[in-house]
Amino acid sequence: MLTREFVAWLAARRAAGESLAVIGSSMGVSHEAVRKWLAGGEPSQMALMLAAILSHQPRELPPGL
């Protein structure tokens, strides 16, 4: 996932009503990190890889998992 796609994905999650804290929690980072990325900060390669996985998966696990 490219950085601009990553930022667009974050922005879409925000537009859907998710808080910075929820987005950060789903990625194992703080809400400050998400805020920094939305403001143009460069995400790590690990964050980009995780976002690529999360963007293609359901955000919630099925019951029982």
Secondary structure, DSSP 8 states (H G I E B T S, - for coil): --HHHHHHHHHHHHHTT--HHHHHHHHTS-HHHHHHHHTT----HHHHHHHHHHTTS-SS--TT-
